[in-house]
Every structure is written in structure tokens, then in C-alpha cells.
Amino acid sequence: MSSVIVRLLLPIFCAAAALILRSQFAGLDRLESDGQLLFLLRQLPYILLALAALIALLSDHAPEAGATISLLCGYWIIQTWLQSPLDSQPASQIFYLLTLITPSLIVAYALWPQSNCRQIAGIAAIVLSPLLLIVIARLYAFEHSLLLGAASSALANGFGGGHLSALTWSLYMIALPLCLGLCLKRQNSFDSSLLGCGLMTLITYNWIQLYSISAFMYAGMGLLLTLNITITLLQIGYRDDLTQIGNRRALQQTAKTLRGPYSIAMVDADYFKKINDQFGHDLGDQALRVIANLLKQTADGGKAFRYGGEEFCLLFKGKTKQEVLATLEASRQAIANYDMVVRDKKQRPKKTKQGEKKRGASRRNSDVRLTVSIGVACSDNITPFEQVLKSADRALYRAKAQGRNCIQAA
């Protein structure tokens, strides 16, 4: 739940920060008189958006790269063509087209399939905005009065007294709730970025007459995209994709912050190879997710990591092994009492609640029984982390030798 709150607050924070900074600079005569400061301000969105696009391309996140390139194109259009009054040509047509294309692109990227930069869908996501820009430029070259009537009417009769037409507001009322719903459902950083970009482009277009509003808003978008892509990469590097808990790298990083006593428990799934061989890797993956979730729920005060394969690690800061034995026993029993049922995928309920009811109704009639063996060791003030880890691992092997489904202390 906390990660969802962060994803929702981050775009709001970036938009609010951009607005606050703009209001602070708006009252400074120095901004208008100092050409270098104004030049740097107007280049900042290019720098931040280019950085976000580069990170997305290097990390093979094609939709993120495409959306960022779209914003780069949009900001370039604003700085190149919309520095003159909106009721002049071609500023009126360009502004009108931009306000229609931007929310449409946000909807398109929100629904775009996840793809890398080598797939056709990924390449299409990256070249979509430049291609649209080229097509519209060619059309305008042939017809200088393109959409002049619609643009003039939209500016003269802006919805709510602003500069945006009712059609543009309708598109944004589709894009913003869509991004919000996807952000809550998928808990994806990219959806959070699109939500923030939609909000900030809406503010930019509706108050386009405000001095340097586009520079501050697009800088906020660049910051948001850079932060979210970086957070995504950190999660990939420090979180196990299958079980959604920390991986071995995260454990090693956490170990650097340890001070004082702590306990380490190594947890290994019993007969896991047999589960994979008999029921397939899909059920094996499900079993690992179940173990990870139960360890998180029952390891009071402990943090769970996936160490590798079917092996997990629990780290208890500030606790001795005597203090964690009862907690580990509760974890062991919770896993041993959990019933897994092998179901036909065709008969699997589509709704999550229905699936939970079926799983709850199958208690004590399981086709698969999960058990774990646990080895635990405690540190002192001089024992290195790797030595404590090895002690817990040796205790785990003793638990295996004792018949499995038990706990052994070093």
C-alpha cells in the first residue's frame, strides 16, 4: 500500500514543485533581465527529458522512451512555434493540434503493451511521436490554413474561460482517470509518470499565457520520468521479480548497515525439485510465492529475502537466536499448514475474490504439501556477516539431515 501512495504522491509533488518554483521566479525582474538565467531555464526541460529518454533506451524500456521523446517533441514545438500570440498563424493551429495529440498519446502509451527496444511494438512506440510530427508538418506545408477554423473557434470559445476546447477537455478526462486507475491496479511507475505528465501538460496548455510556464512544467515532467525510471531500475536490481521480496543483492546491501546483534535464518523449501518435476514449474513458482508471502506475514520483526532458487533468508535486526526461535516456529507451521491445490488453468476463476474463496475452501484437502527446513545463527559484535550467514547455512543442512520440516540453531 505504501508503494501505491508513493506512486500517486510523486507526480503531484513534481507538479506542485514546478508551480511553486514558477510562482517564485515570476516575481523576479532578474528572470526577464538576465538572459543567461532565462536561457538555462528554457534548456532545463531538454536536459531532464533527454536524460530520462537515454535511461529508458539504455534499460530497454521502449514505451517509457517513446513517451519521453513525445514530450521532448512537444516542448520543442512550444518553444519554436508558440512564442507568438495564439490568435496568429500558425500558432493557433499548432496549439490546437498539440492539445489534441498530447492526451491522445498519453492514452496510447498507457495502453501500449510492455515491449523492449528491439521488438516491433517497442520500435513503434519510440518513433510514433516523430512520425506524427513529420506527417503533420508535411500536411501543413501543403495546406497553410489546416484546421484554422476549428483552432480559431476553440480559442474564442475555450471551455471554462481557458484556452482548451471541450474536445481537449474530454480527451484529458479520459486520459487522467485511465492513468489513475492503471496506477492503482498495476502499481507501475510508468503509469504514475503518465498521470503526472497528463496533469502537467493540462496545466501548461490551459495557462499557456503565463510567463515560462512550459519550461517549469516540462522540467517537472523530466524530473518525474527520471525519478520513476530510476526507481524501476532499483527495484529490478534489488527485488526478486517472482516473489516481490528483496534479492541477494538487497541482502548484501542491508548487511552493510547492520550494527549490534542480529540473527539470520536460512529457509529452504523441502523436496522442491519433486514439486517441479511432478507438477511443473508453474506450480513451483506458485509455491515460492506462497513461501515468500507467509515469511513476510509471520516473521515478526524480520525481513525476508530470496537468497536463490528455493532458498530464502530472514534477517532479524537487534534480536538473538533465542528471541527469534518462536517466530521461526510460527513461520514453519504456517507454511506446513498451507494447502496448495493443483487446478486446471481453464477452470481457474478470472476474479481474484473467487479464486481466494476456492483456495480457502480447500483447506486440509491439498494435492501438494509445503514444508521448509530452517537454520538460524546469531551474530556478536565481531563476527563478520558472511560468517554468520555460513553458520546459519550449516544449521540448515543439519535441519535437512534431521528429517526436514524443522529448525536447527547454530
VOKOL-795967 format. One record per residue (C-alpha): residue number from 1; x, y, z. Coordinates in steps of 0.001 Angstrom, whole numbers, plus 524288, in hexadecimal, padded with zeros to 5 digits. Layout:
FIKOL     i      c1      c2      c3
FIKOL   NUM       X       Y       Z
...
% end
This chain:
FIKOL     i      c1      c2      c3
FIKOL     1   80000   80000   80000
FIKOL     2   80B13   80968   8031C
FIKOL     3   810E8   80797   7F57B
FIKOL     4   803C2   80B4F   7EF73
FIKOL     5   8034F   817B7   7F7AD
FIKOL     6   8111A   81B48   7F365
FIKOL     7   80D92   8192B   7E517
FIKOL     8   801C6   82213   7E68B
FIKOL     9   808AE   82C90   7EE7B
FIKOL    10   814B7   82D7C   7E5BB
FIKOL    11   80DC3   83368   7D9D3
FIKOL    12   80631   83CA0   7E2B2
FIKOL    13   812DE   840A8   7E95B
FIKOL    14   819C5   8435D   7DC64
FIKOL    15   80E3B   84B4C   7D73D
FIKOL    16   80D26   852FC   7E3EF
FIKOL    17   81BDC   85573   7E451
FIKOL    18   81B95   85A8F   7D64F
FIKOL    19   81046   863AE   7D971
FIKOL    20   816A7   868AA   7E5EE
FIKOL    21   823A0   86B3F   7DF14
FIKOL    22   81CA0   8722B   7D404
FIKOL    23   81562   87AE4   7DDA5
FIKOL    24   82228   87E15   7E491
FIKOL    25   82924   881C4   7D806
FIKOL    26   81D6B   888DF   7D229
FIKOL    27   81F49   89452   7DB5C
FIKOL    28   82DD0   895CC   7D8A8
FIKOL    29   831A8   8A046   7CEEB
FIKOL    30   83EB8   89963   7CDD1
FIKOL    31   8388B   88E2D   7C637
FIKOL    32   834BC   89750   7BB28
FIKOL    33   84104   89F90   7BBC8
FIKOL    34   84AED   89497   7BD39
FIKOL    35   84BB5   88E22   7AFF2
FIKOL    36   8549F   88335   7B496
FIKOL    37   84B81   87F50   7BFA5
FIKOL    38   83FDB   87F27   7B66D
FIKOL    39   8479F   87749   7AC7A
FIKOL    40   84B72   86D1F   7B6B9
FIKOL    41   83D76   86C2F   7BB84
FIKOL    42   83876   86987   7ADD7
FIKOL    43   842FC   85F46   7AB65
FIKOL    44   84042   857FA   7B81D
FIKOL    45   8349E   8502F   7B2B6
FIKOL    46   83CE7   84BD0   7A72E
FIKOL    47   8477B   8470B   7B076
FIKOL    48   83E64   83FD4   7B9C8
FIKOL    49   835E3   839DA   7AF29
FIKOL    50   841C1   835C2   7A72A
FIKOL    51   84790   82F7A   7B364
FIKOL    52   83AE4   8280E   7B5F5
FIKOL    53   83A38   823A8   7A7BC
FIKOL    54   84869   81F1B   7A80D
FIKOL    55   8464E   8173C   7B48F
FIKOL    56   839F8   81125   7AED3
FIKOL    57   840ED   80D6A   7A236
FIKOL    58   84CD9   807D5   7A938
FIKOL    59   8441D   7FFF8   7B260
FIKOL    60   83BE1   7FB0A   7A6D7
FIKOL    61   82F16   8016A   7AB40
FIKOL    62   8293E   804F8   79E0E
FIKOL    63   81BFB   80AD2   7A22D
FIKOL    64   822C1   8137C   7AC35
FIKOL    65   82C81   817DF   7A1ED
FIKOL    66   82197   81A88   79831
FIKOL    67   819A4   82288   7A1E0
FIKOL    68   8259E   82A88   7A5B3
FIKOL    69   82923   82D26   79783
FIKOL    70   81B00   8316E   79574
FIKOL    71   81C82   83B80   7A03A
FIKOL    72   82974   8400B   79A81
FIKOL    73   822BD   8423D   78D77
FIKOL    74   8178A   84956   7942B
FIKOL    75   82097   85267   79B9D
FIKOL    76   8286F   8554E   78F50
FIKOL    77   81BCB   858E9   7883F
FIKOL    78   817DF   86217   79346
FIKOL    79   82513   868E0   79380
FIKOL    80   825ED   869BC   784A8
FIKOL    81   8181C   86D1B   78059
FIKOL    82   8103B   87191   78C18
FIKOL    83   81816   87D63   79084
FIKOL    84   80F22   88644   788A8
FIKOL    85   800D5   889A8   78BB8
FIKOL    86   7F7D9   87DE6   78AA5
FIKOL    87   7EE44   884FC   781D8
FIKOL    88   7F8B7   8863F   77746
FIKOL    89   7FC4A   87C7F   76CD2
FIKOL    90   80184   87209   76D9C
FIKOL    91   801AB   872B5   77C8B
FIKOL    92   7F2FD   8709C   77DA5
FIKOL    93   7F2C2   86431   7755A
FIKOL    94   7FF0C   85E9B   77B9D
FIKOL    95   7FA00   8611A   78950
FIKOL    96   7ECCD   85AFE   78607
FIKOL    97   7F332   84ED7   7802F
FIKOL    98   7FC8B   84D9A   78B9D
FIKOL    99   7F185   84E05   7958C
FIKOL   100   7EA99   84300   78E54
FIKOL   101   7F660   83A6D   78BA6
FIKOL   102   7FC64   83AE4   79953
FIKOL   103   7F128   8349A   7A112
FIKOL   104   7EF16   82AFE   795E6
FIKOL   105   7FD4F   826CB   796CF
FIKOL   106   7FC2B   82564   7A597
FIKOL   107   7F0B5   81C18   7A3C1
FIKOL   108   7F842   814A9   7993D
FIKOL   109   80466   812F6   7A1AF
FIKOL   110   7FC3A   80F30   7AD91
FIKOL   111   7F654   803F9   7A5B9
FIKOL   112   802E1   800B1   79E57
FIKOL   113   807BE   7F2C4   7A078
FIKOL   114   81446   7F118   7A829
FIKOL   115   81F33   7EF7F   79E36
FIKOL   116   82DB4   7F185   79C87
FIKOL   117   834C3   7F9E1   792AD
FIKOL   118   8373F   7EE6E   7896D
FIKOL   119   82919   7EA4A   787E2
FIKOL   120   8201A   7EFF6   77D91
FIKOL   121   816E6   7F563   787F2
FIKOL   122   8225F   7FBBA   78EE8
FIKOL   123   827D9   801E1   78297
FIKOL   124   81A40   806EB   77F35
FIKOL   125   818FE   80CFF   78CBB
FIKOL   126   825D8   81435   78B09
FIKOL   127   82378   81986   77D46
FIKOL   128   814E9   81C88   77F16
FIKOL   129   81667   82AD1   78313
FIKOL   130   820F7   82EBA   77938
FIKOL   131   818FB   82804   76E9B
FIKOL   132   80CBC   82FA4   77263
FIKOL   133   814B4   83C23   77278
FIKOL   134   819E3   8398D   764C3
FIKOL   135   80C6A   8362C   75F62
FIKOL   136   80612   84260   76518
FIKOL   137   81156   84AE8   76037
FIKOL   138   80FA4   84599   7527C
FIKOL   139   800FC   847C1   75309
FIKOL   140   802EA   855BC   75796
FIKOL   141   80CB4   8581D   74C9B
FIKOL   142   80221   8549A   742BD
FIKOL   143   7F70C   85BB3   749C8
FIKOL   144   7FACC   867B1   751D9
FIKOL   145   7ECFE   869A4   756E4
FIKOL   146   7EC3D   85BCA   75C4C
FIKOL   147   7E209   85B63   76740
FIKOL   148   7E21B   86A44   767DA
FIKOL   149   7D35F   86B27   769C5
FIKOL   150   7D304   860D7   77483
FIKOL   151   7DED2   866C6   77B59
FIKOL   152   7D951   87499   77B05
FIKOL   153   7CC2E   86FD6   7800B
FIKOL   154   7D2A5   8682F   78B13
FIKOL   155   7DAA9   873E3   78F71
FIKOL   156   7CF15   87D11   78EC1
FIKOL   157   7C620   873E5   7962B
FIKOL   158   7CF96   86D57   79F82
FIKOL   159   7C91C   86455   7A93F
FIKOL   160   7C802   86A9A   7B6B8
FIKOL   161   7CE1A   87751   7B1F9
FIKOL   162   7DB46   870E8   7AF11
FIKOL   163   7E23E   86DE0   7A25E
FIKOL   164   7DDFF   85FB2   7A110
FIKOL   165   7D297   85ADC   7991B
FIKOL   166   7C7FE   851E9   79E59
FIKOL   167   7CDC7   846F7   7960C
FIKOL   168   7DB18   848AE   79C75
FIKOL   169   7D508   84873   7AA10
FIKOL   170   7CD9F   83C18   7A652
FIKOL   171   7DA4A   83587   7A223
FIKOL   172   7E0D5   8394E   7AEE4
FIKOL   173   7D518   8346C   7B69C
FIKOL   174   7D790   82747   7B020
FIKOL   175   7E662   82767   7B186
FIKOL   176   7E7B6   82B8C   7BFC0
FIKOL   177   7DDD0   821F3   7C5DB
FIKOL   178   7E357   8172D   7BD3A
FIKOL   179   7F135   8199F   7C21E
FIKOL   180   7EC69   81AAF   7D028
FIKOL   181   7E507   80DCE   7CF2C
FIKOL   182   7F08A   806CC   7C8E0
FIKOL   183   7F9C7   80C60   7D31E
FIKOL   184   7F14E   806CE   7DE03
FIKOL   185   7EF41   7F9D3   7D72F
FIKOL   186   7FC95   7F6CE   7D163
FIKOL   187   804C1   7FE7C   7DB47
FIKOL   188   80DD6   80227   7D03C
FIKOL   189   81713   80DCC   7D0A0
FIKOL   190   8147C   810A7   7C249
FIKOL   191   805F1   8128A   7C4F9
FIKOL   192   809BD   81C14   7CFBA
FIKOL   193   81241   82375   7C5FF
FIKOL   194   8074C   82434   7BC06
FIKOL   195   7FDE3   82912   7C66D
FIKOL   196   8073F   833F9   7CA42
FIKOL   197   80A69   83778   7BC2E
FIKOL   198   7FBF8   8381D   7B8F2
FIKOL   199   7F987   84123   7C470
FIKOL   200   80518   84A08   7C156
FIKOL   201   80248   84AFD   7B2C1
FIKOL   202   7F43D   84E9A   7B60E
FIKOL   203   7F929   85981   7BEFE
FIKOL   204   802AA   85E1A   7B473
FIKOL   205   7F8A5   85EE1   7A993
FIKOL   206   7EDB7   864DE   7B193
FIKOL   207   7F6A0   86F9A   7B6DA
FIKOL   208   7FFB7   87096   7AB38
FIKOL   209   7FF85   87F7F   7AC35
FIKOL   210   806EF   87F2D   7B935
FIKOL   211   8152E   882EB   7B805
FIKOL   212   81E24   876F3   7B63A
FIKOL   213   8138F   86D9D   7BB19
FIKOL   214   817AF   86369   7B10E
FIKOL   215   825E5   86396   7B592
FIKOL   216   82258   860F3   7C3C7
FIKOL   217   817DF   856B8   7C0BB
FIKOL   218   82013   84F2B   7B6F0
FIKOL   219   82B9A   84F83   7C042
FIKOL   220   82282   84986   7CA6E
FIKOL   221   81ECF   83EEA   7C0B0
FIKOL   222   82D0F   83C1D   7BDCD
FIKOL   223   82FE0   83AFE   7CC59
FIKOL   224   8242A   83203   7CE6A
FIKOL   225   827E1   828F6   7C331
FIKOL   226   8361B   82863   7C77C
FIKOL   227   8324A   82530   7D58F
FIKOL   228   82870   81AC2   7D1C1
FIKOL   229   83169   81407   7C801
FIKOL   230   83C5C   81424   7D217
FIKOL   231   8334A   80E79   7DC7C
FIKOL   232   82F36   803C9   7D2F4
FIKOL   233   83D61   8003C   7D040
FIKOL   234   8406C   7FFDF   7DECF
FIKOL   235   834E7   7F6B7   7E0E7
FIKOL   236   839D4   7EDF5   7D5FA
FIKOL   237   84759   7EDD2   7DBFF
FIKOL   238   84359   7EBB8   7EA2B
FIKOL   239   8364F   7E47E   7E97E
FIKOL   240   83383   7D69E   7E568
FIKOL   241   82A0A   7D729   7DA15
FIKOL   242   822F7   7CA7A   7DD53
FIKOL   243   8208E   7CC1A   7EBE2
FIKOL   244   82116   7DB03   7ECBF
FIKOL   245   82A3E   7DAD6   7F873
FIKOL   246   8386B   7DF15   7F950
FIKOL   247   842A1   7D6FE   7F230
FIKOL   248   85070   7D330   7F605
FIKOL   249   855D1   7E050   7F1B0
FIKOL   250   84C01   7E731   7FA8B
FIKOL   251   8501E   7DE62   805D5
FIKOL   252   85E73   7E1A4   803B1
FIKOL   253   85B3B   7F024   80324
FIKOL   254   85348   7EF2F   80FBB
FIKOL   255   85E7E   7E7EF   81636
FIKOL   256   8671A   7F402   814A6
FIKOL   257   85E03   7FB98   81DB2
FIKOL   258   85D9F   7F183   828AA
FIKOL   259   861C9   7F60B   83630
FIKOL   260   86120   7EE5D   842C4
FIKOL   261   85B7A   7E09B   84418
FIKOL   262   85320   7DA59   8399F
FIKOL   263   84E7C   7CCDF   835A6
FIKOL   264   84E0C   7C65D   82866
FIKOL   265   8451D   7BB17   824D2
FIKOL   266   8471C   7B365   81857
FIKOL   267   83A68   7AD51   8136B
FIKOL   268   83A14   7A2BF   80902
FIKOL   269   82E1B   79C87   80285
FIKOL   270   82DEB   78DCD   804B2
FIKOL   271   82D3E   784B3   7F8EE
FIKOL   272   82B8D   79033   7EFD3
FIKOL   273   83146   788E2   7E42C
FIKOL   274   826AF   77E8D   7E58D
FIKOL   275   81C23   7890D   7E4FB
FIKOL   276   8220A   78E80   7D88B
FIKOL   277   823B2   78112   7D25D
FIKOL   278   8162F   77C14   7D5EB
FIKOL   279   80DB4   78830   7D456
FIKOL   280   815B0   79132   7CBA2
FIKOL   281   81CE1   79DF9   7CD56
FIKOL   282   81079   7A623   7CE00
FIKOL   283   80C89   79F9F   7DABA
FIKOL   284   81AA0   7A064   7DF45
FIKOL   285   81A66   7AF17   7DD2B
FIKOL   286   80D78   7AFE1   7E467
FIKOL   287   81368   7A857   7EFC1
FIKOL   288   81EC0   7B1F4   7F09E
FIKOL   289   81565   7BD70   7F0B4
FIKOL   290   80D6B   7B702   7FB83
FIKOL   291   8198C   7B4CC   803DF
FIKOL   292   81E21   7C2CE   801C8
FIKOL   293   810D1   7C861   80584
FIKOL   294   80F94   7BFEC   811A3
FIKOL   295   81D55   7C379   81602
FIKOL   296   81A06   7D1EB   814B1
FIKOL   297   80D56   7D025   81C37
FIKOL   298   812AF   7C7FB   8276E
FIKOL   299   820C8   7CC76   82909
FIKOL   300   81DE4   7D645   833C7
FIKOL   301   828A4   7E074   83322
FIKOL   302   82FFD   7D902   82899
FIKOL   303   83261   7DCD3   81A73
FIKOL   304   83134   7D267   80FFF
FIKOL   305   83A61   7D0E7   8045B
FIKOL   306   83B06   7C6E2   7F98B
FIKOL   307   848DB   7C1C5   7FA46
FIKOL   308   84838   7B97F   7EE0C
FIKOL   309   84050   7AE56   7E84B
FIKOL   310   83776   7A8F5   7F2E0
FIKOL   311   83F91   7AED1   7FDE2
FIKOL   312   83B80   7BAB7   805D3
FIKOL   313   841D1   7C2D0   8106D
FIKOL   314   83BB5   7C9AA   81C19
FIKOL   315   84340   7D4B4   8228B
FIKOL   316   83FA2   7D8C4   8305B
FIKOL   317   84650   7E540   834B5
FIKOL   318   848F3   7E6D2   84332
FIKOL   319   84457   7D91A   846C5
FIKOL   320   84B6E   7CD00   84B9C
FIKOL   321   8486A   7BF67   846A4
FIKOL   322   8412B   7BC20   8533B
FIKOL   323   83837   7C7C3   850B0
FIKOL   324   834F5   7C39B   842D2
FIKOL   325   832D7   7B502   844B6
FIKOL   326   8246A   7B698   84802
FIKOL   327   8226E   7BF4B   83C22
FIKOL   328   82949   7B58C   83351
FIKOL   329   820FA   7AA84   838B4
FIKOL   330   814C8   7B268   83581
FIKOL   331   819CB   7B458   827A0
FIKOL   332   81CEA   7A5ED   82628
FIKOL   333   80F67   7A1E9   82AD2
FIKOL   334   80881   7ABE5   8223C
FIKOL   335   80F4B   7A666   8163C
FIKOL   336   80CEB   79838   81A41
FIKOL   337   7FE6B   79AF2   81C77
FIKOL   338   7FC8D   7A1CD   80F77
FIKOL   339   7F551   799BC   80551
FIKOL   340   7F88C   79B0D   7F700
FIKOL   341   7EF33   79580   7ECF8
FIKOL   342   7F2CE   791E4   7DF16
FIKOL   343   7E82D   79793   7D678
FIKOL   344   7E587   79765   7C804
FIKOL   345   7E8DF   7A4E1   7C2A3
FIKOL   346   7DC7D   7A4A7   7BA57
FIKOL   347   7D44C   7A343   7C69B
FIKOL   348   7DBD4   7AD91   7CE38
FIKOL   349   7D2B5   7B8BD   7D254
FIKOL   350   7D554   7C56C   7CB3A
FIKOL   351   7D1E2   7CDB8   7D703
FIKOL   352   7DB86   7CE4F   7E243
FIKOL   353   7D10B   7CD71   7ECE6
FIKOL   354   7CB51   7C12D   7E6EF
FIKOL   355   7D8D3   7BB1F   7E682
FIKOL   356   7DB26   7BE91   7F4C8
FIKOL   357   7CE3A   7B836   7F89F
FIKOL   358   7D1C9   7ABCA   7F167
FIKOL   359   7DF26   7AB6B   7F7BA
FIKOL   360   7D917   7ADAF   80511
FIKOL   361   7CF41   7A2D1   802E2
FIKOL   362   7D9F2   798EA   80005
FIKOL   363   7E096   798E2   80D49
FIKOL   364   7E5F0   78BD0   811BB
FIKOL   365   7E29C   7858E   804A8
FIKOL   366   7EEAD   789B6   7FD60
FIKOL   367   7F573   7829F   7F23C
FIKOL   368   8026D   788D1   7F60D
FIKOL   369   80825   78A98   8039C
FIKOL   370   812A1   794D4   805DE
FIKOL   371   81CA2   793EB   810B9
FIKOL   372   82945   79B16   81355
FIKOL   373   835C5   7986E   81ACF
FIKOL   374   83BC2   7A3AF   8226D
FIKOL   375   8493E   7A66A   827BA
FIKOL   376   84BC4   7B21D   8307F
FIKOL   377   85812   7B8BE   8357B
FIKOL   378   85AB5   7C4D2   83DB4
FIKOL   379   8658E   7CEDB   83C8A
FIKOL   380   86E10   7D533   84693
FIKOL   381   874D4   7E23D   84558
FIKOL   382   880C8   7DCC8   83E6C
FIKOL   383   87BC0   7D1D0   835B6
FIKOL   384   87B3B   7D5D9   82742
FIKOL   385   86E25   7D4D2   82065
FIKOL   386   872EA   7CA56   816FC
FIKOL   387   8770F   7C1C1   82271
FIKOL   388   869B9   7C2FB   828E6
FIKOL   389   86365   7BF9C   81BE6
FIKOL   390   86BD0   7B372   81A8A
FIKOL   391   86875   7AF52   82863
FIKOL   392   859F2   7B073   82553
FIKOL   393   85C1C   7A8BB   818D3
FIKOL   394   86309   79DC3   8202D
FIKOL   395   857BC   79D85   829DB
FIKOL   396   84E75   79C56   81E43
FIKOL   397   855BC   7904C   81958
FIKOL   398   85454   78A47   826CD
FIKOL   399   845A2   78CD4   82625
FIKOL   400   8456C   785C8   8191D
FIKOL   401   84CEE   77A66   81EED
FIKOL   402   8436F   779C1   82A68
FIKOL   403   83833   7768C   82136
FIKOL   404   8344E   7840E   81C40
FIKOL   405   828BD   78C84   82088
FIKOL   406   82FF4   790C1   82CC8
FIKOL   407   838C0   79B5B   83266
FIKOL   408   846EB   79A2E   8366B
FIKOL   409   84EEA   7A4A4   83D4B
FIKOL   410   85D7E   7A6A6   83B64
% end
